[in-house]
Amino acid sequence: VTPRNNPSRTMAYTALGAMAWARGRNSLMMLTAGAGALAVAGYRTSHADENPSGALSPKEFRSFTITEKTKLTHDTWQYRFGLPADQTAGMDVASCLVTRALLPNGPGMPLKAVIRPYTPTSSKEAKGHMDLVVKVYPNGGMSKHIGALKVGDTLEMKGPFPNLSVTANKWKHVALIAGGSGITPMIQVIDELLGNAEDHTHISVMYSNKTEEDIIMKSRLEKLALRFPGRFKVYFLASDGKFTGGPKTGVVRGAGRITQESIASFIPGFHENVMVMVCGPTGFMETVSGPKAKNDKQGDVGGALAALGYSKDQVFKF
């Protein structure tokens, strides 16, 4: 990440960056997102030919300039990055990208190379721009760094890296269970399915946060529920149980956290053609689906979904 008008930072970045990145292209990496929700491992150059026309490249990091910065919640921002006017980012659904920066590593220590994955929330068809939503965590090195960036600053990114192939009518029902910033890969899936006129998949979103004010892209989800009645519905949960305003079409609101009982009441049973996707902080994942296994493997289904009888073929952990 290169802030504007800071030549010394740029020079340090360039000199140390050449050494830091030289051995990273083919190495096996475990990358953990700011929320602890999204893990990506073993990105290899075997993905190098998957994005021949997009602005991003899975082969190399490229620098993109922030053109807009919008505050979404007290600790979450949306960043719009400029792309060539006639070009998309080149993202697949569902896929992520990785960001990189050289960040402080303690007093008197050299800068350390930090790489973290994020999922764009703009449509894969969008030309001329790409959006990232970033929740800034107190101890999140990369998220704090991005949080300090301003319009005109740049961020290096590389991708896309595929997670799960999502196509029209692949499943009868898709249930998306998210906590905190874990909603971002779900937005990508939602846009892919609802944006396809040939798709008839039913979508249920269960989204948990501490308070109503912490709900990221709340208005966007509510508008989709109103636009696609009977096909798209949202269940917002707030730990404090406090919500403002009256009822909204396709929106259910509740107190507490996502539990086995609330999942059973809101999404279809495991006997149906349903895919459940889960993304959130570590504790959230353990409760809902069980954690991912080592080396970014999906691992066994655990938590509430295991208790409800869902199989490994019906659950995907971002």
Helices and strands as residue ranges (DSSP letters): H 7-22, E 30-32, E 39-41, G 45-47, E 62-73, E 76-82, E 95-103, E 112-118, E 129-135, H 141-147, E 154-162, E 173-179, G 180-182, H 183-194, E 202-209, G 212-214, H 218-227, E 232-238, E 251-255, H 260-266, E 274-279, H 282-288, G 294-296, H 303-307, G 312-314, E 315-317
